[in-house]
Amino acid sequence: MSKITDTVSALAAPIVEKQGCELWDVEFVREAGEWFLRVYIDKEGGVSIDDCEAVSRALDPLLDEADPIEQSYTFEVSSAGLERALKRPTDFQRFMGSLVAVKLYKAADGAKEYVGTLRGYDGGAVTVETKTGETRTFEKTEVASVHLRIN
């Protein structure tokens, strides 16, 4: 799957930038028996429906021409969202000090989710300071996902 998302990212990045936005992520996922190609964009001040439409209209013919996906799929362009996933080291650097929710594969001390202030990121290990002041570090192999959290 990563080959598909890499190809789509390479096609999308210049289109997204031309629209004054930033490419946040590309997903190719199967949900309820159907495939979805999702391009997530971001922009200072927020993404509008017009931004999503402009990127979609410009990118759609390029995807048809390049044809990187054999099966049928639904194509969507949307905002990365306020509670977006943090995946790349640059995402973690950008949002250091922000409130995040760390979801774990297996419960640690009885919980599968920890909410706190992002205090560190090192080689995939995520450090958060919880509301009680406790600092917890979770290794990359323990972390299922990290999302920004809005109170």
C-alpha positions in Angstrom: 0.0 0.0 0.0 2.8 2.4 0.7 3.7 2.5 -3.0 0.2 3.8 -3.8 0.3 6.4 -1.1 3.9 7.5 -2.1 2.8 7.8 -5.7 -0.3 9.8 -4.8 1.7 12.0 -2.4 4.2 12.8 -5.2 1.3 13.7 -7.6 -0.6 15.7 -5.0 2.1 17.7 -3.3 2.6 20.3 -6.1 -1.2 20.6 -6.7 -1.8 21.1 -3.0 1.0 23.7 -2.7 -0.3 25.5 -5.8 -3.6 25.9 -4.0 -1.8 27.5 -1.0 -2.1 24.5 1.2 0.1 21.8 2.7 -0.2 18.1 2.0 -0.7 16.5 5.5 -1.3 12.9 4.7 -2.5 10.3 2.1 -4.4 7.2 3.0 -5.6 4.3 0.9 -7.9 2.2 3.2 -10.6 -0.4 2.9 -13.7 0.3 4.9 -17.0 -1.6 4.9 -15.8 -3.5 1.8 -15.0 -0.4 -0.2 -11.6 1.3 -1.0 -11.1 5.0 -0.2 -8.2 7.2 -1.3 -8.0 10.2 1.1 -5.8 13.2 0.7 -5.6 15.4 3.8 -4.6 19.0 3.5 -3.8 21.8 5.9 -3.5 25.6 5.7 -2.7 28.4 8.1 -6.1 29.7 9.2 -7.9 26.5 8.3 -9.0 24.6 5.2 -12.2 25.6 3.5 -14.5 23.5 1.3 -13.3 25.6 -1.6 -9.7 24.5 -0.9 -10.8 20.8 -0.9 -12.8 21.2 -4.1 -9.9 23.0 -5.9 -7.4 20.3 -4.9 -9.9 17.5 -5.8 -10.6 19.0 -9.3 -6.9 19.6 -10.1 -5.8 16.2 -8.8 -8.5 13.9 -10.1 -7.4 14.1 -13.8 -3.8 13.4 -12.8 -4.9 10.3 -10.9 -6.9 9.1 -13.9 -3.8 9.6 -16.1 -1.3 8.1 -13.8 -3.7 5.3 -12.8 -1.7 4.2 -9.7 -4.6 2.1 -8.3 -6.0 -1.0 -10.0 -9.3 -1.4 -8.2 -12.2 1.0 -8.0 -12.1 3.5 -5.1 -13.7 6.6 -3.7 -11.5 9.7 -3.9 -11.8 12.3 -1.1 -9.9 15.5 -0.2 -10.4 16.9 3.3 -8.9 19.0 6.0 -6.4 17.2 8.3 -8.8 18.3 11.1 -8.3 19.7 14.5 -7.7 16.3 16.1 -5.4 15.1 13.3 -3.0 12.2 13.6 0.6 12.9 14.2 2.8 10.5 12.2 6.0 12.1 11.0 8.8 13.4 13.3 8.1 16.9 11.8 4.5 16.6 13.0 5.6 15.9 16.6 8.1 18.8 16.5 5.5 21.2 15.2 3.0 20.3 17.9 5.4 19.9 20.9 3.7 21.3 24.0 0.2 20.5 22.6 -2.4 18.3 24.1 -2.5 14.8 22.6 -4.1 11.5 23.0 -1.8 8.5 22.8 -3.6 5.2 21.9 -1.8 2.0 22.8 -2.0 -1.5 21.3 -2.2 -3.0 24.7 -3.3 -1.5 28.0 -0.5 -0.1 30.2 -1.4 0.3 33.9 -5.1 -0.5 33.0 -5.5 2.1 30.3 -5.2 2.0 26.5 -5.3 5.7 26.0 -3.3 8.5 27.7 -4.1 12.2 27.3 -1.5 14.8 28.1 0.9 17.4 26.9 3.4 16.3 24.3 6.8 16.7 25.9 9.0 14.5 23.7 9.5 12.5 20.6 12.6 10.4 20.0 12.9 7.7 17.4 9.2 6.9 17.6 9.0 7.0 21.4 6.4 9.5 22.6 6.6 11.3 26.0 3.5 13.0 27.5 2.9 14.8 30.7 -0.6 13.8 32.1 -2.9 16.2 33.9 -1.7 14.8 37.2 1.8 15.8 36.3 3.1 12.3 35.7 5.5 12.0 32.7 5.0 8.8 30.7 7.1 7.6 27.7 5.7 5.0 25.3 7.9 3.1 22.9 7.1 3.1 19.2 6.1 -0.6 19.4 3.4 0.3 22.1 1.8 3.2 20.2 -1.1 2.6 17.9 -1.7 6.2 17.2 -1.2 9.8 18.4 -3.8 12.5 17.7 -4.0 16.1 18.7 -6.7 16.6 21.3 -9.0 19.6 21.7 -10.5 20.3 25.1 
